[in-house]
């Protein structure tokens, strides 16, 4: 037996597994299988959905979103991906066309709502606001203007 093995250290009286409270605590901790960890750590429960996006699906006077957790996470991921994908396109539009940031954002929002629309009008507005945030562009005028295609009864 090597002098570095736990058995030799215990035999030499240098450690005692039974009396050390830390070792007893670790011995009592249940080990999880990789299947159990994979089951409890599903991707939709690791996503931090911002309150601004969640608000799109919480009806007035309610606290619970109208979509389930998985569908809400999928919609959020789609919108977040769209915002990131549009950053380069929006920056190029402003540079090549020589137009203002507000006009670029308005055109992006109109494009997101073109048929066949992949996102709702509320999501399109959220994507454009997120795009402005990513590009560090002002969005004051965007937030004050009514969203195209957005009525009081739809999101």
Residue pairs with C-beta under 8 A, 6 or more apart in sequence:
1 7
1 8
1 11
2 8
3 9
3 12
6 15
6 17
9 15
10 16
10 17
17 23
17 27
18 24
43 73
44 69
44 70
44 73
44 74
45 69
47 73
47 76
47 77
49 72
49 73
49 76
50 76
52 126
52 129
53 75
53 76
53 79
53 126
54 65
54 72
56 120
56 122
56 123
56 126
56 155
57 65
57 66
57 67
57 72
57 75
57 155
58 64
58 65
58 66
59 66
65 72
67 75
75 123
78 118
78 119
78 123
79 119
79 123
79 126
79 127
79 130
80 130
82 112
82 118
82 119
82 127
83 127
83 128
83 130
83 131
83 134
84 134
86 108
86 127
86 131
87 131
87 134
87 135
89 108
90 104
90 105
90 108
90 131
90 135
91 135
93 99
93 104
93 107
94 100
94 101
94 104
97 104
101 132
101 135
101 137
101 138
102 138
102 141
102 142
104 137
105 128
105 131
105 132
105 137
105 139
105 142
106 142
106 145
108 127
108 128
108 131
109 124
109 125
109 127
109 128
109 142
109 147
109 148
110 148
112 118
112 119
112 123
112 124
112 127
112 128
113 119
113 121
113 124
113 148
113 149
117 124
119 127
120 154
120 155
121 147
121 148
121 149
121 150
121 154
121 155
122 147
122 150
122 154
122 155
123 155
124 147
124 149
125 142
125 147
125 150
128 139
128 142
129 139
129 142
129 143
131 137
132 138
132 139
132 142
133 139
